[in-house]
């Protein structure tokens, strides 16, 4: 009997002296190719021993070519359910919408013509569903509005969907969603700018030749723009990172 008591005491002493290491905070990057590029930028930002070992993990779950207009092509609700169940992320970061300037098609092949009131109503619902599934595990959701785009038609559509992302995020819901105003860079005359300052202050090509995406230097600039919002979201989720982890 005494041996059992001593064994139990010894086991408790080992646990108290050598606590189990806490699991790292995790940020899941979801959405389209814009989010994928930002995953890479945050990987560089948190690399080079800026973060302590096991402090922060970045989950790469963006799917190039996807969006919320073609749920017959890719079901983001199912993907998010799987992500949350498997990884239980601390924070879900999203950028989506670059591919959504097209007719909206549901999984059952119901189609809504781009520009119609029915398209607008269904897209708003798809955005609301995206938020709900992204945050259903309790993690806060951060979504970045699309940056300015070179093509006038693409820019008008980006402004439309950005308004939807903002308004739906601001509505009452069961999950925490933060909308981040889009990053903009323009020439003095207001036209789309491809060149700007990198993180070292040098003038380089920031935007990719397609007028939609960013160069690696551009994604790094974009990540630094997003870092304060990501840090605030993690703090709200009661995650305290070391001073150098996200500040680079």
C-alpha positions as CSV (number, residue, x, y, z in Angstrom):
1,X,0.0,0.0,0.0
2,X,2.8,2.4,0.9
3,X,4.7,1.5,-2.2
4,X,1.7,2.4,-4.3
5,X,1.5,5.8,-2.5
6,X,5.2,6.5,-3.1
7,X,4.9,5.5,-6.8
8,X,1.9,7.8,-7.3
9,X,3.8,10.6,-5.5
10,X,6.9,10.1,-7.7
11,X,4.8,10.1,-10.9
12,X,3.2,13.4,-9.8
13,X,6.6,14.9,-9.1
14,X,7.9,14.0,-12.6
15,X,4.8,15.6,-14.1
16,X,5.3,18.8,-12.1
17,X,9.0,19.0,-12.8
18,X,8.8,18.1,-16.5
19,X,5.5,19.5,-17.8
20,X,4.3,18.4,-21.2
21,X,5.3,21.0,-23.8
22,X,2.4,23.1,-25.0
23,X,1.2,22.6,-28.5
24,X,2.2,25.4,-30.9
25,X,-0.2,28.1,-31.9
26,X,-1.4,27.3,-35.5
27,X,-2.5,29.6,-38.2
28,X,-4.4,27.9,-41.1
29,X,-4.1,29.7,-44.4
30,X,-7.2,29.0,-46.5
31,X,-8.6,30.4,-49.8
32,X,-7.1,30.8,-53.2
33,X,-3.7,31.6,-54.6
34,X,-3.5,34.9,-52.8
35,X,-3.7,33.1,-49.5
36,X,-1.1,30.6,-50.7
37,X,1.3,33.4,-51.5
38,X,0.8,34.9,-48.1
39,X,1.4,31.5,-46.4
40,X,4.9,31.6,-48.0
41,X,5.4,35.2,-46.9
42,X,4.5,34.4,-43.3
43,X,6.7,31.3,-43.5
44,X,9.6,33.6,-44.4
45,X,8.6,36.2,-41.8
46,X,8.5,33.7,-38.9
47,X,11.6,31.8,-40.1
48,X,15.3,32.4,-39.5
49,X,14.8,31.5,-35.8
50,X,12.5,34.5,-35.2
51,X,10.1,32.2,-33.4
52,X,11.0,29.8,-30.6
53,X,11.0,26.1,-31.5
54,X,7.4,24.8,-31.4
55,X,6.0,28.3,-30.8
56,X,4.0,28.8,-34.1
57,X,3.0,26.5,-36.9
58,X,1.6,27.6,-40.3
59,X,-0.9,25.3,-42.0
60,X,-1.0,25.5,-45.8
61,X,-4.5,24.7,-46.9
62,X,-5.1,27.3,-49.7
63,X,-6.4,25.8,-53.0
64,X,-5.3,27.6,-56.2
65,X,-8.1,28.3,-58.6
66,X,-10.9,28.0,-56.0
67,X,-13.5,30.4,-54.7
68,X,-17.0,30.8,-53.5
69,X,-18.7,31.0,-56.9
70,X,-18.1,27.5,-58.1
71,X,-19.1,25.2,-55.2
72,X,-19.7,22.5,-57.8
73,X,-16.0,22.6,-58.5
74,X,-14.7,22.8,-54.9
75,X,-16.7,22.7,-51.7
76,X,-15.0,25.0,-49.2
77,X,-17.5,24.1,-46.4
78,X,-16.4,20.5,-46.5
79,X,-12.8,21.4,-46.7
80,X,-13.0,23.7,-43.7
81,X,-14.9,21.1,-41.7
82,X,-12.0,18.6,-42.4
83,X,-9.3,21.2,-41.6
84,X,-10.9,22.1,-38.3
85,X,-11.5,18.5,-37.2
86,X,-8.0,17.4,-38.1
87,X,-5.9,20.4,-37.0
88,X,-8.0,22.6,-34.6
89,X,-6.3,25.8,-35.7
90,X,-5.8,28.7,-33.3
91,X,-6.5,31.2,-36.1
92,X,-7.9,30.8,-39.6
93,X,-6.6,33.4,-42.1
94,X,-8.4,33.7,-45.4
95,X,-8.0,35.5,-48.7
96,X,-10.5,34.5,-51.4
97,X,-12.4,35.9,-54.3
98,X,-9.9,36.4,-57.1
99,X,-11.6,33.7,-59.2
100,X,-15.2,34.6,-58.5
101,X,-16.0,37.0,-61.4
102,X,-18.2,34.3,-63.1
103,X,-21.6,32.7,-62.9
104,X,-22.2,31.0,-59.6
105,X,-22.9,27.3,-59.7
106,X,-24.0,25.3,-56.7
107,X,-23.1,21.6,-56.0
108,X,-26.5,20.6,-57.5
109,X,-25.7,22.6,-60.6
110,X,-28.1,25.4,-59.9
111,X,-26.7,28.4,-61.7
112,X,-26.9,32.1,-60.9
113,X,-25.9,34.6,-63.6
114,X,-23.0,36.9,-62.7
115,X,-24.4,40.4,-61.9
116,X,-27.9,39.3,-61.1
117,X,-29.7,39.9,-57.8
118,X,-29.9,36.1,-57.3
119,X,-26.1,35.9,-57.8
120,X,-25.5,38.6,-55.2
121,X,-27.9,37.0,-52.6
122,X,-26.4,33.5,-53.0
123,X,-22.8,34.8,-52.9
124,X,-23.6,36.6,-49.6
125,X,-24.9,33.3,-48.2
126,X,-21.8,31.4,-49.5
127,X,-19.6,34.0,-47.7
128,X,-21.6,33.6,-44.4
129,X,-21.3,29.8,-44.7
130,X,-17.5,30.1,-45.3
131,X,-17.1,32.1,-42.1
132,X,-19.2,29.8,-40.1
133,X,-17.4,26.7,-41.2
134,X,-14.0,28.3,-40.8
135,X,-14.7,29.3,-37.2
136,X,-16.8,26.4,-36.1
137,X,-14.0,25.0,-33.9
138,X,-13.9,28.3,-32.0
139,X,-10.9,29.8,-33.7
140,X,-11.2,33.5,-34.8
141,X,-11.3,34.1,-38.5
142,X,-9.4,36.9,-40.3
143,X,-10.1,37.7,-43.9
144,X,-8.2,40.2,-46.0
145,X,-10.0,42.2,-48.7
146,X,-8.6,41.8,-52.2
147,X,-5.9,44.4,-53.0
148,X,-6.3,46.8,-55.9
149,X,-6.1,45.1,-59.3
150,X,-4.8,46.4,-62.6
151,X,-7.8,45.5,-64.9
152,X,-10.8,47.9,-64.4
153,X,-13.3,45.0,-64.6
154,X,-11.4,43.0,-62.1
155,X,-11.0,46.0,-59.8
156,X,-14.8,46.7,-59.8
157,X,-15.5,43.0,-59.0
158,X,-13.0,43.1,-56.2
159,X,-14.7,46.1,-54.7
160,X,-18.0,44.3,-54.9
161,X,-16.9,41.2,-53.1
162,X,-14.8,43.2,-50.6
163,X,-18.0,45.0,-49.6
164,X,-19.7,41.6,-49.1
165,X,-16.8,40.2,-47.0
166,X,-16.9,43.3,-44.9
167,X,-20.7,43.5,-44.4
168,X,-21.1,39.8,-43.7
169,X,-18.2,39.9,-41.2
170,X,-19.8,42.9,-39.4
171,X,-23.2,41.1,-39.0
172,X,-24.2,39.1,-36.0
173,X,-22.9,35.5,-36.0
174,X,-21.7,32.7,-33.8
175,X,-18.0,33.0,-34.9
176,X,-15.5,35.8,-34.6
177,X,-14.6,37.3,-38.0
178,X,-12.3,40.3,-38.6
179,X,-12.2,41.9,-42.0
180,X,-8.9,43.6,-42.9
181,X,-9.1,46.5,-45.3
182,X,-7.3,45.7,-48.6
183,X,-3.8,46.8,-49.2
184,X,-3.4,49.4,-51.9
185,X,-0.5,50.8,-53.9
186,X,-0.9,53.3,-56.7
187,X,1.1,55.7,-58.8
188,X,0.8,59.5,-58.2
189,X,-1.9,59.7,-60.8
190,X,-3.9,57.0,-59.1
191,X,-3.1,54.3,-61.7
192,X,-2.2,50.7,-60.7
193,X,1.5,50.6,-59.6
194,X,3.7,47.5,-60.2
195,X,6.8,48.9,-58.5
196,X,7.2,50.0,-54.9
197,X,9.4,49.8,-51.8
198,X,10.4,46.4,-50.5
199,X,11.1,45.6,-46.8
200,X,14.6,47.1,-47.2
201,X,13.3,50.3,-48.7
202,X,14.5,49.5,-52.2
203,X,12.2,50.1,-55.2
204,X,11.4,46.7,-56.8
205,X,8.6,45.0,-58.6
206,X,5.9,44.4,-56.0
207,X,3.0,43.1,-58.2
208,X,3.2,40.1,-60.6
209,X,2.9,40.7,-64.3
210,X,-0.8,39.5,-64.3
211,X,-1.9,42.5,-62.3
212,X,-3.5,40.3,-59.7
213,X,-0.9,38.6,-57.6
214,X,2.4,39.8,-56.0
215,X,6.0,39.0,-56.5
216,X,7.8,37.4,-53.5
217,X,9.0,40.8,-52.4
218,X,5.4,42.0,-52.7
219,X,4.0,39.2,-50.6
220,X,6.6,40.0,-48.0
221,X,5.4,43.6,-47.9
222,X,1.8,42.4,-47.7
223,X,2.6,40.1,-44.8
224,X,4.1,42.9,-42.8
225,X,1.0,45.0,-43.5
226,X,-1.1,42.1,-42.2
227,X,1.1,41.2,-39.2
228,X,-0.5,43.7,-36.7
229,X,-4.0,42.4,-37.4
230,X,-2.8,38.7,-37.1
231,X,-1.0,39.5,-33.8
232,X,-4.2,41.2,-32.4
233,X,-6.3,38.2,-33.4
234,X,-3.9,35.8,-31.7
235,X,-3.8,37.9,-28.6
236,X,-7.6,37.9,-28.5
237,X,-7.4,34.1,-28.7
238,X,-5.1,34.3,-25.6
239,X,-1.9,33.4,-27.5
240,X,1.2,35.3,-26.5
241,X,4.1,35.0,-28.9
242,X,7.7,36.0,-28.3
243,X,8.5,39.6,-29.3
244,X,10.4,38.5,-32.4
245,X,8.1,35.8,-33.7
246,X,5.9,37.7,-36.0
247,X,7.8,41.0,-36.0
248,X,10.6,39.4,-37.9
